Amino acid sequence: MDPANLRDLGGIDVPGGTVRTGVALRSDDLSSMSPAFAEKLLGQGLRSVIDLRSYAEVSQTGRGPLSALDLTYHHVPLLDTAASPAHLARRFGPMTPEQVGVLPSVPAPNPLPSSRTVKPSRSATSATSR
């Protein structure tokens, strides 16, 4: 099974240029992908995963088949609770379809450590996820 909403961010304009194709992918929950699809991504050059899900979301579904692969994994939750539509509406206010994907800035997390698996403490990330 392919992950939901997996897409290449290549071609997106950013300050100073454009994101190169094949450099950054984004997806929904990666835990639902098949082991074969995970191996395919690894074969295509996947080396790092930055997981923005909340602690609750990660504890419910885990990391899936990617956890068995030689990848750098960073858990950097943007929200301290699972992101229901109601929660997002309270946090960011009402949004038109054109505004979806252009959310207000959130504080940057601490720099990512270079360890293979990152498990930040709840207290360290709760301040950055507000």
C-alpha positions in Angstrom: 0.0 0.0 0.0 1.3 3.5 -0.9 1.2 6.2 1.8 -1.7 8.6 1.5 -1.0 11.8 -0.3 2.7 11.1 -1.0 4.1 13.8 -3.3 7.3 15.4 -4.4 7.8 19.0 -3.3 10.1 19.7 -6.2 9.2 22.8 -8.1 8.0 24.8 -5.2 9.5 28.3 -5.1 11.4 29.1 -1.9 13.5 32.2 -1.0 16.6 31.9 -3.1 15.4 29.4 -5.6 13.2 26.3 -6.2 13.1 23.0 -4.4 14.8 20.4 -6.6 12.7 17.4 -7.7 13.4 14.2 -5.6 14.9 16.1 -2.6 11.8 16.5 -0.4 8.7 14.4 -0.3 5.7 14.9 2.0 3.1 12.4 3.0 0.4 11.5 5.4 1.0 8.8 8.1 3.9 6.6 6.7 3.1 3.7 9.0 0.5 2.3 6.6 2.8 1.7 3.7 3.8 -1.8 2.7 7.3 -3.1 3.4 7.8 -3.4 -0.3 7.0 0.3 -0.8 9.3 1.3 2.0 12.1 -0.6 0.3 11.3 1.1 -3.0 11.6 4.6 -1.3 15.0 3.5 0.2 16.1 2.3 -3.2 15.2 5.7 -4.7 17.4 7.5 -2.1 15.2 8.1 1.0 17.7 8.7 3.8 15.8 10.8 6.5 12.3 11.0 7.9 11.1 14.1 9.8 7.9 13.0 11.5 5.7 16.0 12.4 2.9 14.0 14.0 1.9 14.4 17.7 3.0 11.9 20.3 -0.5 10.5 20.4 -0.5 9.9 16.6 2.9 8.2 16.7 1.9 6.0 19.7 -1.3 5.0 17.9 0.3 3.9 14.6 4.0 3.7 15.1 6.6 4.2 12.4 5.6 1.2 10.3 8.0 -0.6 8.0 10.4 2.4 7.9 11.5 1.5 11.4 13.3 -1.6 10.1 15.3 0.4 7.6 18.6 2.2 7.9 17.2 5.8 8.0 17.7 8.8 10.1 14.4 9.4 12.0 13.5 12.7 13.7 10.3 13.1 15.7 9.5 16.9 15.7 5.8 17.2 16.6 4.2 20.4 15.4 1.2 19.9 17.7 1.0 18.5 21.2 -2.3 16.7 20.5 -3.7 14.7 17.5 -4.7 17.2 14.8 -8.4 16.8 14.4 -10.1 19.3 12.0 -11.8 21.0 15.1 -8.4 21.3 16.8 -6.8 22.9 13.7 -9.7 25.3 13.3 -9.3 26.4 16.9 -5.5 26.8 16.5 -5.4 28.5 13.1 -8.9 30.0 12.7 -11.3 29.5 9.8 -9.6 28.9 6.4 -10.7 29.0 2.8 -9.6 26.2 0.5 -7.1 28.6 -1.0 -5.4 29.1 2.4 -5.0 25.4 3.2 -1.3 24.6 3.0 -0.3 28.2 3.8 -0.6 27.9 7.6 0.8 30.6 9.8 4.4 30.1 10.9 5.0 28.0 14.0 8.1 28.4 16.1 11.0 26.4 14.8 12.0 23.4 16.9 15.5 23.0 18.3 18.1 22.0 15.7 17.9 18.3 14.8 20.5 16.2 16.5 22.6 13.9 14.4 21.7 10.7 16.2 20.0 7.8 14.3 16.8 8.0 16.4 15.6 11.1 18.1 13.2 10.8 21.0 12.8 14.3 22.5 11.3 14.6 25.9 7.7 15.8 26.2 8.8 18.9 28.1 11.3 19.9 25.4 8.9 19.8 22.5 5.7 21.0 24.3 7.1 24.5 24.4 8.0 24.5 20.7 4.7 23.0 19.5 2.5 25.8 20.8 
